[in-house]
């Protein structure tokens, strides 16, 4: 639900920003490839450069701060589970230009508090009816179930 909502917001408002980036599965990708890899993806997407070379995570932090501080950026960090991920990808609001927005999805509200996030929104779980409606849309790409699947 959190990722779906974040992606919908991204698709709705991305055009209002100079640059935008949706980093999905931050937790999984940082565990698998490291934060430096995610920093390269972020910089590549936002700067429009194919090959970003970083010697270290610290160089990535410095480059994000320097190269993005004048740009109005939309950055969505999906499924963040560690403070280090936030520090490496969106350390503080002054890393980005005026009007920028950073949206973070996480299950850990303490993580947001420790990063001094100003506004939070808790996504409520869907009731049975709405969950079924979402499943139908995802599975059939329509609001109606084919008769042969109705029992399932």
Secondary structure by P-SEA (a helix, b strand, c coil): caaaaaaaaaaaccccccbbbbbcaaaaaaaaccaaaaaaaaaaaaacccbbbbccaaaaaaaaaacccccbbbbbbcccccaaaaaacccccccccccbbbbbbcccaaaaaaacccbbbbbccccaaaaaaaaaaaaccccccccccccc
